Amino acid sequence: MTSQPSPRAPSAVQPILWTGDCLRLLDQRLLPIEERYLDCRSAEDVAAAIHGMAVRGAPAIGIAAAYGLVLALRANPDAFDQADAVLAESRPTAINLRWALARMRGIWTRNHDVDALDREARRIHEEDLSQNLAMGELGAALLPQGARVLTHCNTGALATGGHGTALGVIRTAHAQGKLAAVYAGETRPWLQGARLTAWELQREGIPAKLIADSAAAHLMNTERIDWVIVGADRIAANGDTANKIGTYMLAVAAQRHGARFMVVAPTGTFDPNCASGELIPIEQRGAEELTQFRGSAIAPPGFDAFNPVFDVTPAELIDAIVCERGVIEQPTTAKIRALLA
Ligand code: MRU
């Protein structure tokens, strides 16, 4: 068994710690009230943590799933298919999960060596961090001096191997002194923006303001917003992008108000097998995410709800997709194919 420490992000936040036989996840359900780690010792533990949102964010769940396979194979070298299935089913929309599992399968098929799997999981984790740092530079270069930006959901160190995708661009741009204003949408119903992005921004000392999701169009109408910057859970071959529910609404409002729209995602988020956005599976979660808050009713008990937790922004509303390999402006199938080739 290898025993090097897990890769460390250049960030105060260390949400994924790997010891070689235990995956320690900073439990995102408890933030920002409590900082407590959840210890996972099997693929089933990891799948439950992903499904239950103890770990969330497309790249982070891919990384966690890769470590989950290592845990399963250390316990039983015949368990690959079973562990792969349980992890793959834990959440449907983020393609990074399946992408990471496919990478792990490639290594396992070649040599049936658990230490090689462990090294691959660490590589996926490390690569995600370096890709985010590269995207941070590329995305920040698109912003004007004194940029005013709006982001959605949580795309920071908590959602990735470190630094973040959209929040990584904001982090890099802040370090370059380029930002005049940062707004974060609260991200109903799970409040990734209010609970997680605000927590990360505060810890990093980046001045920002929280807005109710429903204030976004008014914000764009009454104050200048230069760029809306978001992450992605899956980018179809034509550039249509699935991301946290509310992203599409922001893209529509951005077009109306002359704000530009940037999607920041590593190559593992692209799904060339999915021709366009309507083929992306959209996760539906329970009504209680809307009707309750931390177990307390905020709607009449038993009231039903429609709770899709992702939506699809059509490529024509996206000004730039920033990936670690480069920037695609006004994405098309041909431009995306060329970048991924
Ligand atoms: O349901 P979540 O919190 O996993 O959704 C996360 C998002 O939609 C993020 O924007 C996306 O995964 C990109 S994270 C770098």
Residues whose N, C-alpha, C, O or C-beta is under 5 A from the ligand:
A	BS01	MRU	R56 G57 A58 H152 C153 N154 T155 A159 T160 T165 Q192 G231 A232 D233 N243 K244
